[in-house]
Amino acid sequence: MFDAAMLLSDAMRYVDRRDGEHLAASDVGFNASFILGGQIAGEPPRLFRIYADGNFIEVSVETPYLQTGETKCGKPIIDRVITRSTSLNDAAQCVLVSFDSTMRSNLSVGMPIDLLCYEPDSLEVRMESACCRRGGRPCIVLRLC
């Protein structure tokens, strides 16, 4: 997983070198960030936050979760609920409440939202969620796989 994080970081640096000058000429900056996670059979699951400039951090005991994008409104909800012992279902609900709080407080944050839940060592997706708009109304679709 570390190699995958390095590969994505290198690709982001490459795109910035290749397109950065052209974007700057249009008064647009290169700004992409990712959360990359997964598990390779026989290894522990790993989770990385990859920043726009290509550097990254990994989840740790001190930081049991990672967040990207707007953090002012939803982060306090996560800080109060998420610990290393929080169940996957409780964590998923907390994340959706955090997203909702952020969207209500900041007009620049909106749909779509995709959530994928993964149990360590299962090597398969068992729950995923898509939040979108249908008929002008927010809609959360939760699918158990």
C-alpha positions in Angstrom: 0.0 0.0 0.0 2.9 2.3 0.7 4.1 1.7 -2.9 0.6 2.6 -4.2 0.7 5.9 -2.2 4.1 6.7 -3.6 2.8 5.9 -7.1 -0.1 8.3 -6.7 2.1 11.0 -5.2 4.5 10.7 -8.1 1.7 11.0 -10.6 0.4 14.1 -8.9 3.8 15.7 -9.0 4.1 14.8 -12.7 0.7 16.4 -13.5 1.7 19.5 -11.6 5.0 19.8 -13.5 3.3 19.1 -16.8 0.3 21.3 -16.4 1.1 23.7 -13.6 2.4 26.5 -15.8 -0.7 26.4 -18.1 -3.0 26.3 -15.1 -1.3 29.3 -13.5 -1.6 31.2 -16.8 -5.4 30.8 -16.5 -5.3 31.8 -12.8 -6.1 28.2 -11.8 -3.9 26.2 -9.5 -3.4 22.4 -9.4 -5.3 21.2 -6.3 -6.1 17.6 -5.8 -6.0 15.5 -2.7 -6.9 11.9 -2.0 -7.5 9.4 0.7 -6.1 6.0 -0.4 -6.7 2.9 1.6 -6.8 -0.8 1.2 -5.3 -4.1 2.2 -3.0 -6.6 0.4 -3.6 -10.2 1.5 -1.3 -11.1 4.4 -0.7 -7.5 5.3 -2.5 -5.1 7.6 -4.9 -2.5 6.1 -3.3 0.9 5.5 -4.8 4.3 5.0 -3.0 7.4 3.5 -3.9 11.1 3.0 -2.2 12.4 -0.1 -1.9 16.1 -0.4 -1.9 18.3 -3.6 1.9 18.7 -3.6 2.4 15.0 -3.5 3.4 14.4 0.1 1.4 12.1 2.3 0.7 10.9 5.8 -0.5 7.5 7.1 -3.1 6.9 9.8 -1.6 6.2 13.2 -2.5 5.4 16.8 -2.6 9.2 17.4 -4.7 9.9 14.3 -7.3 7.1 14.0 -8.9 8.7 10.9 -8.0 11.0 8.0 -10.1 13.8 6.5 -9.8 15.7 3.2 -11.4 18.9 2.0 -13.4 21.2 4.3 -12.6 20.4 7.9 -14.1 23.2 10.0 -17.7 22.1 10.4 -17.7 18.3 10.3 -14.4 17.5 12.1 -15.6 18.3 15.6 -18.3 15.7 15.2 -15.8 13.1 14.2 -13.4 14.2 17.0 -16.1 13.5 19.6 -17.1 10.1 18.3 -14.3 8.3 16.5 -11.8 6.2 18.4 -9.8 3.2 17.5 -12.5 1.0 19.1 -15.5 2.6 17.2 -17.5 0.0 15.3 -17.5 0.3 11.5 -21.3 0.9 11.5 -21.0 3.7 14.1 -18.1 5.2 12.2 -20.0 5.2 8.9 -23.0 6.9 10.5 -20.7 9.5 12.1 -19.0 10.3 8.8 -22.4 10.8 7.1 -23.5 13.2 9.9 -20.2 15.0 9.6 -20.7 15.4 5.8 -24.2 16.6 6.4 -23.1 19.2 9.0 -20.4 20.4 6.6 -22.7 20.7 3.7 -25.3 22.7 5.7 -22.6 25.1 6.9 -20.6 25.6 3.8 -22.1 26.1 0.4 -18.9 25.1 -1.4 -19.3 21.5 -0.1 -21.9 19.3 -1.8 -22.9 16.0 -3.4 -21.9 13.5 -4.5 -20.4 11.7 -1.5 -19.2 8.1 -1.8 -18.6 5.9 1.3 -17.0 2.5 1.2 -16.8 0.3 4.3 -14.2 -2.5 4.5 -13.7 -5.0 7.3 -10.0 -5.8 7.9 -8.9 -9.2 6.4 -12.2 -9.7 4.5 -10.6 -8.6 1.2 -14.1 -7.6 0.0 -16.4 -4.7 0.2 -19.4 -5.4 2.4 -21.1 -2.0 2.6 -21.0 1.1 0.4 -23.0 4.3 0.2 -23.6 6.9 -2.4 -25.1 10.3 -1.5 -26.5 12.2 -4.5 -29.4 14.4 -5.6 -32.5 12.9 -7.1 -35.3 15.1 -8.2 -33.6 18.0 -6.5 -33.5 16.3 -3.1 -30.6 14.7 -1.2 -30.6 11.0 -1.4 -28.5 8.5 0.5 -28.3 5.0 -1.0 -26.7 2.4 1.4 -25.9 -0.9 -0.2 -24.9 -4.0 1.7 -22.7 -6.1 -0.6 
